Amino acid sequence: MTNDTWATVQTKLKGALGANNFSSWIQPLEFSKLNAGVMTFHVPTNFIGNYVSQNFGDQIIYHMNQMGESVRRLEFTVQSQTRTVAAATPTAAPAPKPTSTQEISGSPIDSRFTFDTFVVGKPNELAHAAARRVADGGPVTFNPLFLYGGVGLGKTHLMHAIANELKLRSPELNVLYLSAEQFMYRFITALRERKMMDFKQLFRSVDVLMVDDVQFIGGKDSTQEEFFHTFNALVDGQKQIIISADRAPGEIKDLEERIKSRLQCGLVVDLHPTDYELRLGILQSKVEVYAAQYPDLAIAPGVLEFLAHRISTNVRVLEGALTRLFAFASLVGREITLELTQDCLSDVLKASDRKVTVEEIQRKVSEHYNIRLSDMIGPKRVRNYARPRQVAMYLAKTMTSRSLPEIGRRFGGRDHTTVMHGVRRIEELKVTDSQIADDLELLRRALEE
Ligand SMILES: Nc1ncnc2c1ncn2[C@@H]1O[C@H](COP(=O)(O)OP(=O)(O)OP(=O)(O)O)[C@@H](O)[C@H]1O
């Protein structure tokens, strides 16, 4: 048979499988030979070979036989890296394989981000345990390790901690840490400077690859494609990959399905929002560091508890608050008291006040009075609905920054004077009706939680 036969079959497969599948899976196959019913291809990675065999094998055999060839079985052999790349860019010379961490430069690793300085609590214990396991080295058990969670919850800290630990235990390993954005820029630069071979070789020669904030490649098609191939090559080579993102793989916007499914293949763990105990633990550990820096400063009892209670957004904000507090207290030469804390951090404290929405208020109030949300918002004027409606309006006015007309709009398009009347009525009842006063107190607390 000739290469032309394979080319014709490729065209048929493109029509049958679609352009995306074709470019991801069929195009990378390099026909090698057909011998005694066995058709052999060179493939860039084992993964591609396995995938094609499982998903498209029958179709390839079918079309080949339609063309008059006799194919019983497919075989895939992984090309040596030099060959793969040389085939893609015939004029470029193979780049030497980097041999040490210094030669592969990613982003610098922060030596302060270690396991020792990472405070473990319920919300992050699983992520911490998984990171520790990877840092302990040994055979790759889950690949990739995918860490995700909200802003400032310690993903980058854990990745750096792994890198720091690996550097200590196995200095010979090539550990590459970079953000997904840097990955993209390197890829674009390599394309522009016609250095794709160097790029591929660099990324395929690492022992541990860490990519931070991978959600960034969502919607960037060529970068995703390259990331996918890098990923597969490393997994095939039993190299550890560690990925972080702000959300689970399945929820990353505009990320190709095949990448989502690859990212889910290993261990996916999330860092939950911090709880009070974890925040307090983090503050205590940071204070120890500051105590060495500012030996003359005292911190009054209750301050850390107050901060852990009031700043619940993320650890970065918590750290920033503490830094500011110590700097301020050392400038004025005073003990860090609750009063000084409130003065110094008034903006941070205000910003992290929990924002309650009118919708949340409506939901909580309707649950509390056991009525349907639609009845509370709707036009019915019977007292069973009207009183809870007024309570919700009152809470919306006092707990949110919405104006009366805005609140009216959220209550089925009512006029602002109706809202004003409702708010006034509850203000009066609060004083005369203890049941209403209790209801308000209960609801307010539930909404502030
Ligand atoms: N459990 C923890 N113990 C100690 N420090 C922590 C902990 N969690 C977070 N931090 C600190 O909080 C700061 C923010 O953490 P980090 O940069 O790792 O967050 P991230 O999850 O990567 O956030 P982003 O999504 O913004 O990249 C860092 O200074 C980090 O050291």
PDBQT file of the ligand as one rigid body, heavy atoms in Angstrom, charges set to zero:
ROOT
HETATM    1  N1  LIG A 501      -2.930  27.202  55.489  1.00  0.00    +0.000 N 
HETATM    2  C1  LIG A 501      -2.092  28.237  55.378  1.00  0.00    +0.000 A 
HETATM    3  N2  LIG A 501      -1.093  28.398  56.264  1.00  0.00    +0.000 NA
HETATM    4  C2  LIG A 501      -0.263  29.448  56.169  1.00  0.00    +0.000 A 
HETATM    5  N3  LIG A 501      -0.323  30.390  55.212  1.00  0.00    +0.000 NA
HETATM    6  C3  LIG A 501      -1.289  30.273  54.305  1.00  0.00    +0.000 A 
HETATM    7  C4  LIG A 501      -2.222  29.202  54.324  1.00  0.00    +0.000 A 
HETATM    8  N4  LIG A 501      -3.074  29.348  53.287  1.00  0.00    +0.000 NA
HETATM    9  C5  LIG A 501      -2.687  30.451  52.639  1.00  0.00    +0.000 A 
HETATM   10  N5  LIG A 501      -1.619  31.006  53.231  1.00  0.00    +0.000 N 
HETATM   11  C6  LIG A 501      -0.923  32.236  52.842  1.00  0.00    +0.000 C 
HETATM   12  O1  LIG A 501      -1.850  33.081  52.184  1.00  0.00    +0.000 OA
HETATM   13  C7  LIG A 501      -1.252  33.738  51.075  1.00  0.00    +0.000 C 
HETATM   14  C8  LIG A 501      -2.037  33.412  49.830  1.00  0.00    +0.000 C 
HETATM   15  O2  LIG A 501      -1.871  32.044  49.533  1.00  0.00    +0.000 OA
HETATM   16  P1  LIG A 501      -1.612  31.502  48.042  1.00  0.00    +0.000 P 
HETATM   17  O3  LIG A 501      -0.862  32.515  47.245  1.00  0.00    +0.000 OA
HETATM   18  O4  LIG A 501      -1.040  30.141  48.149  1.00  0.00    +0.000 OA
HETATM   19  O5  LIG A 501      -3.100  31.450  47.539  1.00  0.00    +0.000 OA
HETATM   20  P2  LIG A 501      -3.703  30.872  46.180  1.00  0.00    +0.000 P 
HETATM   21  O6  LIG A 501      -4.717  29.864  46.589  1.00  0.00    +0.000 OA
HETATM   22  O7  LIG A 501      -2.629  30.433  45.272  1.00  0.00    +0.000 OA
HETATM   23  O8  LIG A 501      -4.425  32.152  45.632  1.00  0.00    +0.000 OA
HETATM   24  P3  LIG A 501      -4.618  32.690  44.126  1.00  0.00    +0.000 P 
HETATM   25  O9  LIG A 501      -5.841  32.014  43.622  1.00  0.00    +0.000 OA
HETATM   26  O10 LIG A 501      -4.830  34.157  44.326  1.00  0.00    +0.000 OA
HETATM   27  O11 LIG A 501      -3.396  32.369  43.336  1.00  0.00    +0.000 OA
HETATM   28  C9  LIG A 501       0.184  33.256  51.008  1.00  0.00    +0.000 C 
HETATM   29  O12 LIG A 501       1.018  34.203  51.616  1.00  0.00    +0.000 OA
HETATM   30  C10 LIG A 501       0.168  31.971  51.827  1.00  0.00    +0.000 C 
HETATM   31  O13 LIG A 501       1.409  31.747  52.472  1.00  0.00    +0.000 OA
ENDROOT
TORSDOF 0
